[in-house]
Amino acid sequence: MLYCSTRGGVHDWNFRDVLFSGYAPDGGMFMPQFIPTLPPATLRAWSSLSYQQLVCKVCSLFIPEQLIPKHDLEALISCALSKFSVPDGVRMVRLKGSLCILELFHGETLAFKDLAMMCTARFLEYFLQKEQSRATILVGTSGDTGGSAISSVCGLKGVDMVVVFPRGRITKVQERQMTTCLEDNVHVFAADGSSDEIDVPLRKLFSDLDLVKRHGLMSLNSVNWSRILVQMAHFLYAYFQLTDVQSTEGDSLPDLEVVVPTGGAGNITAGCIVKQMGIPLRLVAMVNSNDIMHRTIKTGDFSMAESVQQTLAPAIDIQDPYNMERVFWLLSGKDGALIKDMMEQFQKNHKLSLPETLHKELCSVMSSGSVSDDGIMEAMVKCWQENQYLVCPHTAVALWHHYHCTIHSGKKRCCIATASPAKFQEAVETAGLTLDLPEVVRALEMKETRCKQLEHEENWEAALREHIEAIGNARQRGELFYPSTKAN
């Protein structure tokens, strides 16, 4: 299995090289050059597997055994999922009115990103130890990614983590999950702007091939292919949990609607790939008032609004769903030249009208919806009143679709729960609901914090570049970066 860039300028990279990358050198995103299919017989054979076993099966399709032998791969994934609070790492909840919710938030930072992030970190550690090398991870976050990334590599030898979050645009819990990690290899920045604004200097830094090479600069955003890869298992698990594949014969398979709260579009991209592999999914991308995804699917208008609106669902307050480049590439027949022209136009003008044929393909793969803050609160309250089950505002974005779009008789639907409500106390209170904060969240208030500020008028690219260079110099000298930090 080899990988190429969505913009056509890079081909034949292996999984190891893609893992240690951010954006491709031509500005595109890495994708497998070949998408394998899973015939019905294989799906029936996999239908009784655990979530962890499905992660192993999916990863083995895209990670050649000569890079990570099967027994090593299974051990890495087992280690990655060993600290989750439910036995299989994820859990399917069945509620009133045929409402089925796949809980993906049982990791250390209470967000779905822990699942793929922990696996990716173990893959990274495997190669770093094997090669006796080091890496610098650069991550921009709209909320949950930063905390999850830090948790996955906190204290890890050979790795420095640089995280940038939008100041004042995430919850207190999300912020403190990042700023209370005082390990010497963790560097947190608070930027006076939106997550989309943060992505701009990060793209520029990843396009500096000399900087990337000298510091082993890489990403753990869903820019990183490994994140998408692991997330594919969510969709297979949901499919097997809610459909009776075993009772079918021949090529006949039941379908499943999966409703996905969508921000950077990494999760929905994983779903699109699974669909291309032969699993009959009906995907629904649900967004908040930042509705670029909804407009794109409804009208073909892939254009940013003038500004990012702050909503009750801050992790999906995004106007640049960057993973859609991967979806466009898949649905265009892997036309790198077309995607290069399209995405360069979008990056320059922040506006793009999809070609008619591409728009039709997109509409055949997924539908969409947009939910206001009032709709988010409505869904949170309704779910609580009917089930005494509390959801986070992002999960409520998906539930709004369930409550307003009747599912046809005999059909199955799964709503993705991306985070614990404990991370969004303000939204819960705004909806007139209450929750008991878990001890792991309450403890954050008592911890010391460390964070550097990036002011709005400051050159963020230059400041981050300077910091990355300083990290590299300290590591070359074998020194701690923060002298007051005690080595473990």
Buried (B, 14 or more C-beta within 10 A) or exposed (E): BBBBBBBBBBEEBBBBBBBBBBBBBBBBBBBBEEBEEBEBEBBBBBBEBBBBBBBBBBBBBBBBEEBBEEEBBBBBBEBBBEEBBEEBBBBBEEBEEEBBBBBBBBBBBBBBBBBBBBBBBBBBBBBBEEEEEBBBBBBBBBBBBBBBBBBBBBEBEBBBBBBBBBBEBBBBBBBBBBBBBBBBBBBBBBBBBBBBBBBBBBBBBBBBEEBBEEBBBBBBBBBBBBBBBBBBBBBBBBBBBBBEBEEBEEEEBBEBBBBBBBBBBBBBBBBBBBBBBBBEBBBBBBBBBBBBBBBBBBEBBBBBEEEBBBBBBBBBBBBBBBBBBBBBBBBBEBBBEBBBEBBEBBEEEBEBBBBEEBBEBBBEBBBBBBBBBEBBBBBBBBBBEEBEBBBBBBBBBBBBBBBEEEBEEEEBBBBBBBBBBBBBBEBBEBBEBEBEBEEBBEEBEEEEEBBEEBEEEEEBBEBBBEBBEEBBEBBEEEEBBBEEBEEE
